[in-house]
Amino acid sequence: MRAPTVPTAAQVRPSRLCAVTEQLATYSLLAVYTAIAVYAIAFVLFTLDLSRRSVEAIKAEDARAAESAAAAGGGVATAVKAAVAETRSAPRYVRAALALTWVAWIIEVGATVLRGVAAARVPWANMFEFSLTATSIMIGVFLFANFWQDLRFIGAYITGFVTIALGVAAVGFYVDVIPLQPALQSIWLVIHVAVATLGTGFFALGAALSVVQLLRSRRDNGGLTRAKFLDTVPTTANLENLAYRLNIVGFVLWTFTLIAGAVWAERAWGRYWGWDTKEVWTFVIWVLYAGYIHARATRGWRGSRSAWLSIVGFAAVVFNFTIVNVFFKGLHAYSGL
């Protein structure tokens, strides 16, 4: 009778590594769902803050009218001073929302790192991982931009967008950790996709500001009479300038993305350009933003036309990542795994 075979250390080690990989991937996914829940709460609080802004805008109008009347009568009543002070008080909802966004972002970054450790590579080799990394960068750009400029009024847009994007990625795009395809086994995966995700984060913020700009413009022209919160956001000119600056940064990053993609294509497939669907749409996005910058800088396209170009550009980015990856065939089909 043959004695039972004892597995060698070399045979045991891969199975243990596989178990550790699966465990880390599970923890990463759990952190993603946790981040989604916290982002959703932050979204509700940011939305409540917009409601608060509407109420305080009405109070501010009443306080200014009462202050003018009191000044005409020779003084300012104590009650009027209290009303004005109330409209300038620190917003509680938005502080709580911003704090929760920081918490959710830290959790999401942790999930991204865990996914990378589990895969033993950078965590952006498929649609799920790209979604995880890109939304982390979107929120990161939003949070750190607030140290430079108060952008909390677009918090509902950003957290709402990221909550939906992460939910779709976790439910529809999730895949187990698998080895990279040969074309992805390159340092250009780190460079090309990292810069693309960073550019996407700036484009997302630029589009958000452009949406608010269009709403504020309509409000200023007598529309959206019930959207009083729009009176508390920056002027259309300031919103447009902020969007332009963010889109400029995104465009520079996207230009590098296009160049790096061409270099990578030459290394992987022996040609710089092959009119693959993904390549075409990456170029289309570059052309849209180049046209946006050129039209605004040289042809005086300001106001609503500039805002619409910004929004269309980001819509093309989303289309490139979702529809092109899922429904179009090409050499980049592996990105839809």
Residue pairs with C-beta under 8 A, 6 or more apart in sequence:
20 118
21 118
21 119
21 177
22 118
22 176
22 177
24 114
24 115
24 117
24 118
25 114
25 115
25 118
25 119
25 176
25 177
27 114
28 111
28 112
28 114
28 115
28 118
29 111
29 170
29 174
31 107
31 108
31 110
31 111
31 114
32 108
32 111
32 132
32 166
32 169
32 170
33 170
34 107
35 104
35 105
35 107
35 108
35 111
35 166
36 163
36 166
36 167
36 170
38 100
38 103
38 104
38 107
39 100
39 101
39 104
39 159
39 162
39 163
39 166
40 159
40 163
41 100
42 97
42 98
42 100
42 101
42 104
42 155
42 159
43 97
43 155
43 156
43 159
43 160
43 163
45 93
45 94
45 96
45 97
45 100
46 93
46 94
46 97
46 152
46 155
46 156
46 159
47 156
48 93
49 91
49 93
49 94
49 97
49 152
49 155
49 156
50 153
50 156
50 229
51 229
52 91
52 93
53 91
53 153
53 228
53 229
53 232
54 226
54 227
54 228
54 229
55 228
56 86
56 87
56 232
57 228
57 229
57 231
57 232
58 228
59 83
59 86
59 87
60 84
60 87
60 231
62 83
63 80
63 83
63 84
63 86
63 87
64 84
66 77
66 79
66 80
66 83
67 76
67 80
67 84
70 76
70 77
70 80
94 152
94 155
97 152
97 155
97 159
98 143
98 146
98 152
98 155
101 139
101 142
101 143
101 155
101 159
102 143
104 139
104 159
105 136
105 139
105 140
105 143
108 132
108 135
108 136
108 139
108 166
109 136
109 140
111 132
112 123
112 129
112 132
112 133
112 136
113 123
115 123
115 129
115 132
115 177
116 122
116 123
118 177
119 125
119 129
119 177
121 180
121 189
122 189
122 190
122 193
122 194
123 129
123 132
123 133
124 130
124 132
124 133
124 134
124 189
124 193
124 194
124 197
125 180
125 184
125 189
125 337
126 173
126 175
126 334
126 335
126 336
126 337
127 169
127 173
127 321
127 325
127 335
127 336
127 337
128 169
128 170
128 173
128 174
128 175
130 193
130 197
130 321
130 335
131 165
131 166
131 168
131 169
131 173
132 166
132 169
133 193
133 197
134 165
134 197
134 200
134 201
134 321
135 162
135 165
135 166
135 169
137 197
137 198
137 200
137 201
138 158
138 161
138 162
138 200
138 201
138 204
138 205
139 158
139 159
139 162
140 201
141 198
141 201
141 202
141 204
141 205
142 151
142 154
142 155
142 158
142 205
145 151
145 205
145 246
146 152
149 242
151 205
151 209
151 242
153 212
153 229
153 232
153 233
154 205
154 208
154 209
154 212
157 208
157 211
157 212
158 204
158 205
158 208
161 204
161 208
175 337
178 337
180 189
181 334
183 268
183 269
183 331
183 334
184 334
186 264
186 267
186 268
188 260
188 263
188 264
188 267
189 264
191 260
192 257
192 260
192 261
192 264
195 253
195 256
195 257
195 260
196 253
196 254
196 257
198 253
199 249
199 250
199 251
199 252
199 253
199 254
199 257
200 250
200 317
200 321
201 250
202 246
202 247
202 249
202 250
202 253
203 246
203 247
203 250
203 254
203 289
203 313
203 314
203 317
204 314
205 243
205 246
206 243
206 244
206 246
206 247
206 250
206 310
206 314
207 243
207 310
207 311
207 313
207 314
207 315
209 239
209 240
209 242
209 243
209 246
209 310
210 239
210 240
210 243
210 306
210 307
210 308
210 310
210 311
211 307
211 311
212 230
212 233
212 239
213 236
213 239
213 240
213 243
213 304
213 307
214 304
214 307
214 308
214 311
215 224
215 227
215 230
216 230
216 233
216 234
216 235
216 236
216 239
217 236
217 303
217 304
217 307
218 224
219 227
219 230
219 231
220 236
224 230
233 239
234 242
236 303
240 302
240 303
240 306
240 307
243 306
243 307
243 310
244 293
244 296
244 306
247 289
247 292
247 293
247 310
247 313
248 293
250 289
251 286
251 289
251 290
251 293
254 282
254 285
254 286
254 289
255 286
257 282
258 282
258 283
258 286
261 279
261 282
262 272
262 273
263 272
265 271
265 272
265 273
265 274
265 279
266 272
269 331
273 279
274 331
276 330
276 331
276 332
277 324
277 328
277 329
277 330
277 332
278 320
278 324
278 325
278 328
278 330
278 331
278 332
278 335
279 332
281 316
281 319
281 320
281 324
282 320
284 316
284 320
285 313
285 316
285 317
285 320
288 309
288 312
288 313
288 316
289 313
291 309
292 306
292 309
292 310
292 313
295 301
295 305
295 306
295 309
296 302
296 306
296 309
301 309
325 332
325 335
325 336
326 336
